[in-house]
Amino acid sequence: MIADPQVADSPTISAGARPQSYHNWIHLNPGDRIIVKRSGFAPEQGTVDEVSDDASYFWVWIDGQSRILIFHGDGSAIHKVLP
């Protein structure tokens, strides 16, 4: 049996990650490690790059991929990886 690499390499949400509701995005800072769960994608780990002044959107560098925009209402679930 061959495992699907997208599933095999995807991060899992563990006790070391805390869910971040939209109202808590104000506490995200550039350099924070997060896990992003988007519809149609396996969970992806990345690093916060920029956060808007009102924290209604922020940019994330997804590990080994590109920079993506996360915004309120896009359906993404964010988990902050705890140090």
Residue frames relative to the residue before (quaternion, step in Angstrom):
aa qw qx qy qz dx dy dz
M 1.0000 0.0000 0.0000 0.0000 0.00 0.00 0.00
I 0.2201 -0.7680 0.5910 0.1112 3.58 -0.96 0.89
A 0.3596 -0.7440 0.5260 0.2012 3.55 -0.80 1.05
D 0.5026 -0.6135 0.5153 0.3249 3.54 -1.18 0.64
P 0.4183 -0.7468 0.4483 0.2577 3.64 -0.48 1.13
Q 0.5995 0.5629 -0.3727 0.4300 3.59 1.07 -0.61
V 0.6951 0.4427 -0.2689 0.4986 3.57 1.01 -0.78
A 0.6627 0.5348 -0.3141 0.4198 3.59 0.89 -0.90
D 0.7614 0.3760 -0.2060 0.4862 3.61 0.98 -0.75
S 0.5183 0.6640 -0.4235 0.3333 3.60 1.19 -0.08
P 0.5019 -0.6552 0.4673 0.3169 3.58 -1.03 0.76
T 0.3159 -0.7201 0.5793 0.2146 3.53 -1.18 0.51
I 0.4627 -0.6418 0.5270 0.3102 3.53 -1.18 0.56
S 0.0320 -0.8278 0.5591 -0.0329 3.56 -0.51 1.16
A 0.7266 -0.3907 0.3246 0.4627 3.52 -1.35 -0.15
G 0.6401 0.5390 -0.3201 0.4442 3.60 1.24 -0.35
A 0.6877 0.4108 -0.2852 0.5263 3.59 1.24 0.29
R 0.2035 -0.7853 0.5778 0.0895 3.56 -1.00 0.87
P 0.4613 -0.6727 0.4933 0.3023 3.64 -0.81 0.95
Q 0.1621 -0.7784 0.6017 0.0757 3.57 -1.06 0.82
S 0.2411 -0.7583 0.5883 0.1443 3.58 -0.46 1.17
Y 0.7144 -0.4444 0.3216 0.4344 3.56 -1.27 0.35
H 0.6723 0.5173 -0.3008 0.4357 3.59 0.94 -0.86
N 0.6860 0.4578 -0.2825 0.4899 3.61 1.22 -0.34
W 0.4247 0.7113 -0.4707 0.3035 3.62 1.22 -0.03
I 0.5389 0.6297 -0.3989 0.3924 3.60 1.19 -0.50
H 0.6772 0.4886 -0.2758 0.4761 3.60 1.22 -0.50
L 0.5185 0.6132 -0.4331 0.4094 3.61 1.25 0.04
N 0.1006 -0.7906 0.6035 0.0260 3.54 -1.07 0.81
P 0.6071 -0.5238 0.4283 0.4166 3.58 -1.16 0.48
G 0.7499 0.3477 -0.2899 0.4824 3.54 -0.93 0.97
D 0.5195 0.6263 -0.4261 0.3954 3.61 1.21 -0.30
R 0.3393 -0.7129 0.5780 0.2064 3.55 -1.07 0.80
I 0.0108 0.8030 -0.5938 0.0496 3.56 -0.88 0.99
I 0.2818 -0.6781 0.6381 0.2317 3.51 -1.42 0.16
V 0.1796 -0.7856 0.5894 0.0568 3.55 -0.82 1.11
K 0.0979 -0.7599 0.6407 0.0510 3.55 -0.90 0.98
R 0.0022 -0.7955 0.6037 -0.0524 3.57 -0.49 1.29
S 0.5991 -0.5680 0.4258 0.3704 3.55 -1.13 0.63
G 0.8213 0.2270 -0.1875 0.4886 3.56 -0.87 0.98
F 0.7058 0.3883 -0.2492 0.5376 3.60 1.29 0.02
A 0.5028 -0.5785 0.5330 0.3584 3.54 -1.24 0.46
P 0.6202 -0.5124 0.3996 0.4393 3.64 -1.13 0.39
E 0.1368 -0.7981 0.5859 0.0324 3.56 -0.97 0.95
Q 0.2931 -0.7467 0.5709 0.1749 3.56 -0.96 0.87
G 0.1074 0.8060 -0.5739 0.0972 3.55 -1.03 0.78
T 0.4451 -0.6646 0.5405 0.2610 3.52 -1.41 -0.08
V 0.4589 -0.6634 0.5170 0.2864 3.56 -0.89 0.97
D 0.2310 -0.7876 0.5608 0.1088 3.56 -0.86 1.01
E 0.7903 -0.0883 0.1065 0.5969 3.58 0.73 -1.09
V 0.1480 -0.7573 0.6303 0.0851 3.56 -1.16 0.70
S 0.4724 -0.6735 0.4830 0.2999 3.60 -0.88 0.91
D 0.6755 -0.5139 0.3453 0.4006 3.59 -1.22 0.48
D 0.7526 0.3523 -0.2063 0.5167 3.59 1.02 -0.77
A 0.4202 -0.7455 0.4203 0.3015 3.59 1.37 0.11
S 0.3874 0.7211 -0.4915 0.2974 3.60 1.10 0.58
Y 0.7802 0.0548 -0.0682 0.6194 3.57 1.30 -0.21
F 0.0082 -0.7867 0.6167 0.0267 3.55 -1.26 0.37
W 0.4080 -0.6914 0.5497 0.2310 3.53 -1.31 0.48
V 0.1012 -0.7850 0.6108 0.0208 3.55 -1.09 0.84
W 0.2833 -0.6889 0.6358 0.2024 3.56 -1.10 0.79
I 0.2439 -0.7556 0.5932 0.1331 3.59 -0.56 1.17
D 0.5587 -0.6418 0.4123 0.3255 3.57 -0.80 1.04
G 0.8613 0.0883 -0.0946 0.4914 3.55 -0.85 1.06
Q 0.7024 0.4089 -0.2656 0.5185 3.57 1.25 0.16
S 0.6940 -0.4547 0.3536 0.4319 3.55 -0.94 -0.88
R 0.6093 -0.5167 0.4559 0.3923 3.50 -1.40 -0.08
I 0.0700 -0.8006 0.5947 0.0220 3.57 -0.92 0.92
L 0.3950 -0.6895 0.5608 0.2324 3.53 -1.27 0.54
I 0.1115 -0.7515 0.6481 0.0523 3.54 -0.95 0.97
F 0.0542 0.8086 -0.5833 0.0549 3.60 -0.82 0.93
H 0.6520 -0.5221 0.3829 0.3947 3.52 -1.24 0.56
G 0.7993 0.2784 -0.2185 0.4856 3.57 -0.83 0.99
D 0.5578 0.6237 -0.4055 0.3680 3.63 1.19 -0.01
G 0.5494 -0.6564 0.3701 0.3610 3.59 1.29 -0.03
S 0.4881 0.6645 -0.4377 0.3587 3.59 1.25 0.06
A 0.2270 -0.7171 0.6390 0.1608 3.54 -1.23 0.63
I 0.1667 -0.8014 0.5728 0.0433 3.55 -0.84 1.06
H 0.0454 -0.7586 0.6496 0.0194 3.54 -1.04 0.89
K 0.2948 -0.7472 0.5715 0.1682 3.57 -0.80 1.05
V 0.3541 -0.7234 0.5543 0.2100 3.58 -0.84 1.03
L 0.3317 -0.7681 0.5197 0.1731 3.54 -0.70 1.10
P 0.5195 -0.6592 0.4427 0.3156 3.60 -1.00 0.77
